[in-house]
Amino acid sequence: MSAKHLITKSDYRNFLSKFDTFLFDCDGVLWKGTELLPNVQQTLNFIRLKGKSIAFVTNNSLKPREEYQKKFMELGLDVKLDEIFNSSYSAALYLKNVIKFPKEKKIYIIGGEGLEKELNRQGIEYIGGTDPSERRDIKTEDFENLKLDPSVGAVLCGLDLHINYLKYSRALRYLENEKVLFLITNSDSTYPASGGLFPGTGSCSAPLLNSSGRKAIFLGKPNPEMLQAIESKFKFNKSRTCFIGDRIDTDILFAKNSGIKSCLVLTGISKEDVILKNTSNIMPDYYMEMLGNLLNADDI
Amino acid sequence: MSAKHLITKSDYRNFLSKFDTFLFDCDGVLWKGTELLPNVQQTLNFIRLKGKSIAFVTNNSLKPREEYQKKFMELGLDVKLDEIFNSSYSAALYLKNVIKFPKEKKIYIIGGEGLEKELNRQGIEYIGGTDPSERRDIKTEDFENLKLDPSVGAVLCGLDLHINYLKYSRALRYLENEKVLFLITNSDSTYPASGGLFPGTGSCSAPLLNSSGRKAIFLGKPNPEMLQAIESKFKFNKSRTCFIGDRIDTDILFAKNSGIKSCLVLTGISKEDVILKNTSNIMPDYYMEMLGNLLNADDI
């Protein structure tokens, strides 16, 4: 099926009338780096005024949602904390609501403050993470006896800028027990920062997948578990929900995997030729030049 | 083709007569952990007395060869440093002799003293490795500007017990230049230590493969590049060389990949049922219960 190109006022109106909920990717859709894309603020206001629900879905697991919200605010976008779903939050929701992680069990975290805050909010206990005693070199005695907490029921790996051999070793030891669950916040191979690309969560967690020989549950886009997690908190009718993103291989695939409709904007990674030349077997249902074009559906 | 089971005196004699050079895996063939297997010392002496050359081939890249030699000595095995080929040494030989790495270029190392010593011996310059300035957390300014040395012509990754996000990030930045070679000492997913399995070189290097999207040259078993490296230093006639190992998936595969004959011993990982049930498509040319059985070929 080919993607419908939204061009005319009636295209935009039709598109809007089909959905009650819009989920947005952020970078490449709302902004590029530190710059807001044209008319984004007005478009979000317009969609809200039409009575639609909106939420923002990002794989970034490093920052707590409050800091992410600050970024919205600084760009002039007024969003509520409850409208932001990053992959730390979806991991915590998934553990709490979807698999109902037992109260008496703990999580061994590889990751930062963002993950800890979200687990705390859901009342899930954890060890590891930013614990300073884990930020050290492995010692000879660790090779003989890696002290383990028998109440650990899952290993959860996010992006950890303090990753080390001790943490990998301890996580591997927990994962040797098949009953211990294995979750990774997202599979992104790289993490874009101001100076270029850095290793992403999917790369930093690769030693655990490789050494344990186990499969993990990935909680970020394009994995449908992320939508399950969002759904457990943010109620919507899937048949009237559209995901708007800029990447075929994460955003549009995420929508397909999750059974919701999708719309590609051309302000980010994926370009129009992918659609025109039909070079991907993943196609959005709709595409438009930029999010701000939705304002064309306005009467005024 | 099925594997020939060596059982009788004449089997052992025939086997020995076919080869001038024997390459040995160590753990599972010569010893198990810290215990020498039966008659190993006498068997090695016997093979030497028959005028054969011998060498020891291990994927361990962590310890310098001198320390590995100490282990042989402590177990009563008298071996020369030149008979030991670990994957650090093979990496250095590969760079120097096989690909003739340019003198004016440097290597960026992720790994330990073992790698550094071998590169030093071959007169190859390097940065990174055990440099204390690399053993720190990544800082905000690193995200903006990871200082790079323009003379780096290869990234070489071995097992590094001091691995961190800064090293991964810097290696990724070097690897973004397609002209920079990418070598990994071996692909072992785990590293066996006294207390169990720890992440191996193949696991610790996974973030670089994943984030760079590049392929690497692996220098350890089962990759034939290791034999190329050994051959560049230790001359032998491949058609009269046999590899004796205990693992189908590394040792025997290594021999197949390298075009030499192989013999499986049953004192380690792979058991006889793999051969009897023919469950692997990799088969050794010969197999015997233990290395010490070769003494049966003796006249006395």
Interface residues (C-beta under 8 A of the other chain):
Chain A: D137 I138 D142 F143 E144 N145 L146 D160 L161 H162 I163 N164 Y165 Y168 S169 L172 R173 E176 S189 T190 A193 S194 G195 G196 L197 F198 P199 G200 G202 S203 C204 A206 P207 L208 L209 N210 S211 G213
Chain B: D137 I138 D142 F143 E144 N145 L146 D160 L161 H162 I163 N164 Y165 Y168 S169 L172 R173 E176 S189 T190 A193 S194 G195 G196 L197 F198 P199 G200 G202 S203 C204 A206 P207 L208 L209 N210 S211 G213
